[in-house]
Amino acid sequence: MKVLKEGELGFAKNSEKLKYPSVTSCLTFTCVVADGGKWGAHMSIKQSGKGLPHHVVLQTLRTEMSSAKAIAKVKHVLVVGALGYWTPQLKPRVGQQKAITSQNRNETSKLLVSLLGLNHLDAGSIGDVPGATQFVFMNWDTGDVVVEDGSAAKDIGIELPF
């Protein structure tokens, strides 16, 4: 199992699970490629240890995926985390700023297409059920997020902290 802590990004092969521990105010991004491999990024509001700051996480993920020639192979993007702590522009929410909701997540998926270079994906293909759409948004802020292995790579498991 590949584990990505706050501010980290990486790749898990088809045969591996991808785990994001202790998701409480973070957002996790998993780009599932055609063979079930997973590129992931764990974005946190505040920089943690040696982790990348939130404003460079997705650009760095794009660079890594581009170097591996993986961008065109992405079939699904899973966005899981504390959606209420983040704006549709993927910045930490301050005061009365709008949070990511089902009404505005289209704005966020369009931004992800742009930031990650996923022009082959339909930013309007959005849902709550993994595998049914190209972009999946799930609100989660208590525990670990695990993206399954193999053909189930589009499935998300949730591990409670107790």
C-alpha positions in Angstrom: 0.0 0.0 0.0 1.3 3.4 -1.0 0.7 6.0 1.8 0.6 9.8 1.0 0.7 12.1 4.0 -0.2 15.8 4.0 1.6 17.6 1.2 2.8 14.4 -0.5 2.1 13.0 -3.9 2.9 9.8 -5.6 1.9 6.8 -7.7 0.5 3.4 -6.8 0.5 0.6 -9.3 -2.6 -1.3 -10.3 -1.9 -4.0 -7.7 -1.5 -1.4 -4.8 -3.9 0.5 -2.7 -3.4 4.2 -2.2 -4.0 5.5 1.3 -4.4 9.1 2.5 -4.1 9.0 6.4 -5.9 11.4 8.8 -8.1 13.3 6.4 -9.7 16.0 8.6 -9.4 19.3 6.8 -7.5 18.1 3.7 -8.4 17.4 0.1 -7.1 14.3 -1.7 -6.9 13.9 -5.4 -6.6 10.6 -7.2 -6.1 10.4 -10.9 -7.0 6.8 -12.0 -5.3 5.7 -15.2 -6.5 3.2 -17.7 -4.6 0.2 -16.2 -5.8 0.9 -12.7 -2.7 2.8 -11.6 -3.3 5.8 -9.4 -1.6 9.2 -9.2 -2.4 10.9 -5.9 -1.9 14.1 -4.0 -2.8 14.9 -0.4 -3.4 18.7 -0.1 -3.5 20.3 3.3 -4.5 23.8 4.4 -1.3 24.3 6.3 2.1 23.0 5.3 3.0 20.0 7.3 6.7 19.0 7.9 8.4 18.4 4.5 5.1 18.3 2.6 4.4 20.6 -0.2 2.3 23.7 0.4 -1.2 23.5 -1.0 -0.6 26.1 -3.7 1.9 23.9 -5.5 0.6 20.4 -4.9 -1.5 20.1 -8.1 1.1 21.8 -10.3 3.7 19.3 -9.0 1.4 16.4 -9.6 0.9 17.5 -13.2 4.7 17.7 -13.7 5.1 14.2 -12.3 2.3 12.7 -14.4 3.6 14.5 -17.5 7.1 13.2 -16.9 5.6 9.7 -16.7 3.5 10.3 -19.9 0.4 9.5 -17.8 -1.8 12.6 -18.3 -3.6 11.2 -21.4 -4.2 7.9 -19.7 -6.3 9.4 -16.8 -9.8 8.1 -16.9 -11.2 9.3 -13.5 -10.4 11.9 -10.9 -11.5 11.3 -7.3 -11.7 14.4 -5.1 -12.2 13.3 -1.5 -11.9 15.3 1.7 -13.2 18.2 3.7 -15.0 20.0 0.9 -16.4 22.6 3.3 -12.9 23.8 4.1 -12.0 24.6 0.5 -13.2 27.1 -2.1 -14.2 25.9 -5.7 -10.8 27.5 -6.7 -9.1 24.9 -4.4 -7.9 27.5 -1.9 -8.4 27.2 1.8 -11.8 28.8 2.7 -11.6 32.0 4.8 -14.6 33.6 6.4 -17.7 33.7 4.3 -16.1 32.4 1.1 -18.1 29.8 -0.7 -17.1 26.2 -0.1 -17.1 23.4 -2.7 -20.7 22.1 -3.0 -22.8 20.1 -5.5 -23.9 23.4 -7.0 -20.4 24.6 -7.8 -18.2 21.6 -8.2 -18.4 22.0 -12.0 -16.2 25.0 -11.5 -13.7 22.9 -9.5 -13.7 20.1 -12.1 -13.0 22.7 -14.9 -10.1 24.0 -12.8 -8.7 20.5 -12.4 -8.9 19.9 -16.1 -6.8 23.1 -16.6 -4.4 22.6 -13.7 -3.7 18.9 -14.4 -3.8 19.2 -18.2 -6.7 16.7 -18.5 -8.3 18.2 -21.6 -9.5 14.8 -22.8 -11.9 14.5 -19.8 -15.4 16.0 -19.7 -15.4 18.5 -16.8 -19.2 18.2 -16.7 -19.1 14.5 -16.0 -19.5 14.8 -12.2 -21.0 12.7 -9.6 -20.9 11.1 -6.1 -20.5 7.5 -7.2 -17.0 6.3 -8.1 -16.8 4.8 -11.6 -20.1 6.3 -12.9 -18.5 9.7 -13.9 -15.1 11.1 -14.8 -15.0 13.4 -11.7 -16.2 12.2 -8.3 -16.5 14.5 -5.3 -17.0 13.0 -1.8 -17.1 14.9 1.4 -15.0 13.2 4.1 -13.3 14.7 7.2 -12.8 11.9 9.7 -10.2 9.3 9.2 -8.3 7.7 6.3 -9.2 7.5 2.7 -8.2 4.4 0.7 -8.4 4.0 -3.0 -8.7 0.3 -3.8 -6.4 -1.8 -6.0 -6.8 -3.6 -9.3 -10.0 -3.2 -11.3 -11.6 -1.6 -8.3 -9.2 1.4 -8.5 -12.2 3.7 -9.1 -13.6 2.6 -5.7 -13.0 4.5 -2.5 -12.8 2.9 0.9 -13.1 4.9 4.1 -11.3 3.8 7.3 -12.7 5.2 10.5 -10.1 6.3 13.1 -11.6 4.2 16.0 
